[in-house]
C-alpha cells in the first residue's frame, strides 16, 4: 500500500525582483514575430520582432538584453516612446525596416526558428520584463504557417497569455511591423491551469513546472514542507519563471506517493488562481513486464480526429513515462514501425493512474467530455494503427516487453451499426491485454470513450444486480430548483446493454421517447425534464416509463416505473 505524504508549496517570494527606472514585468513586451518571412507576401524577406511599450512613459532600453537562452543581444541607447512600437532586427537589416517605424538593429539578433523557440527580454539588472515560448501552432492557419506571415499578439493587456492570445497576421502585407496589430482586440486571460508537472530530478531535488509565468513565488521557514521537514531552497529553473527546483531537506523514498500543494495566492500575470494546485508524484523505479498495461485504444477515429492509446499503471511503483517505448507490428510483412517514445519529457505515472497519448490533445478533449485532461499528453505522432486490425508492443528502455496488444475491429460490440469514433476499452484494468474477451466497445452514454478516466465498461459494476433508480417519485417542472426534473440511474449486468425508454400517460397514450437504442454499458444516467415529444411541458398526472433492455446475448427485458408530474 502506498503511503501519501503532503508537500506544501506556499507563498510568497518575488519572482520578478525590483522594478528599475519605473519599469517592471510587461512594461515592454514582444508583440509581433516574423520567424519565417519567405515566401514573401509584401514585407522585406527579413526576420524581425516588434516591441510595444505598454506604459505611459518613455523607456530607454540601453543595456537591456534580448535572448533565446543561447544568443544574447545587448540593446544600444534606444528609447521607446509611451504606448508605441519598436522594430528589432539584425543590425544590417535596419535600413530595410526604417520606413515601417522606429527600428533598432542588434548585433547578435537571435535566429527565429520557424517551429518556435523561447525569447525573453531582461532589463539592465537582469530582471525579466517579458518572455514567451512561441510555436508554429500559434498561427491558427495552416497556409500562413508556411511562411510570409507574422505572428501578432491579440491583447497587449495579457502578454503572458500565450497560444490563446496570438494569431497569424491578417494584414494584406503579411504583418504590421511598427504599428497596431491587425488582430488587435479584447482577449482576456481568465484561466490559469496551474501546475503542469512535478518530477523528482533525484531524491533531493524536485522540479516544478507551471503552465504560465507566475508573478509571486517565495519560500520561507516552514512554508514548504515534506513530512514535517522544510525544503531548504526554491530556485528558479528557467528564464520565463515557469519552472522551479525545490531542494529538499530530507530525501524522497521509493514506494511513497507525495503530493505537492501550492497555496491559492500563487497567480498568473492576469491575477488568475490556479485550476490545479495539487500534484501527486513519487520516485520513479525501473519498469518491468506487467507494470504498465494497455487499457483503452481508439484506432478508427472520426474524420479529422486523432487516435489515442491509454496505459494503466497496475503496479505499486511510480514509473517515468520517458522510459516507455511503443512500436506497431505488421504481422503479415513481419515488420515493425519506428520506435515511438511514449513521452518526450520526464513524467511520473503513479500507481492506479492513467496515461493517454495522442497527436492532438485539444481535439481529443473536445471530442470526449468524460476525459481527464491531466492524464492526456500530446506527442508528435503515434505508431501506425490500421482501422481493421493491429499489433502494438510496449517496451522499456532495455527493450524488455512490458505489454502487448492485438486488436481487431471484430472486438467491437456486434450490434453496433459501425465502430468509427468508438474506442475499445478493457473490462478489467489488470487483465491480460492480449485476451480479446477482455475488450469491449466504450458505451454510448460515456460519449464512446473515456481517455484518461475509468473505463465505461469496468467489471467492478457487474457485482450489482440489474437496477433502475429514480431520483424522485414526482417532479414539479416549474424551474424553482426543487424536483424540476427526473434522473433515471441504471446499474446493469453485462457489457452490451441497449436501452430504449418511452413515456406514456396513465391512459396509455405515447408522450415521449427519451432514448432509442442507447448503448449503455454497465451504467447510464438519463434525465427527463417533464416535456413531451413536441418540447412542451406535460400536464399534471401520472406517467409511466417503459424501459426496454436488450443485451448482446439476445436477452431482452421490460421494466415499468411510475413518476407523477405536478404543475401549479
VENKA-V431116 format. One line per field, one symbol per residue. ss: DSSP state (h for helix, s for strand, l for the rest). psi: psi as a letter, one per 20 degrees, with the letter a starting at -180 (. if undefined). A space follows every 50 residues. Layout:
ss: ???
psi: ???
This chain:
ss: llsssssssllllslllllsllsllllssssssslllllllllllllsss ssslllllssllllsssllllsssllllssllllsssssshhhhhhhhhh llsssslllllllllllssssslllllssssssllhhhlllllhhhllll sssllhhhllllhhhssslllllllllllllllllllllllsssssssss ssllsssssslllslsllllllllssllssssssssllllllssssssll lllllsssssssllllssllllsssslssssllslllllllsssssssll lllllllssssssllllssshhhsssssssllllsslllssllllllssl lllsssssllhhhhhhhlllllhhhsssllllllllllssssssssllll sssssssshhhllllllllllllssslllllllllhhhsssllhhhllll llllllllhhhhhlllsssslllssllllllllllssssssllllllsss sssssllllsssssssssslllssssssllslllllslllssssssssss lllllsssssssssslll
psi: ppqpppoporrrpohiaqqplkrapjhpqpiqonhnipqpfirqlqqrqp qpoirjqqppjpjrqpqjigppppqaoppprplrqppprqgijghiihii appppqglpqpoqhhrrppqpqaijjppgqqrnrqiiihjohghiiqiqr pqqgoiimhjoehijqqqqjpiiirlpjrqqijprpmqojpohcphqppo haiipppppqhrpqiopqqrpihpqoliqqpgqoppjqhjlhqqppoqhq qqqqjppqppppqijorahijpqphojqpqrroqrpprpigpqphqpoim rqpjqqrqppqpojajqppoiijpqpqppohhilqqrqpophqiqppoor qkrqopqringghghhhohjqohijppprgqrrpnqhgqroqppraijkp ogrqppqqhiirphiqirjpjpqpqpiohjrohiohijqqpqqhiijkql pirqqikpihiiiqrppppphqiqqnmjkjjolhrppoppoqqrglpppp pqpqriijppgqogqolpoibhqqpqppjjqahjiqqrrpapppoopppp rijipqqppprpppppp.
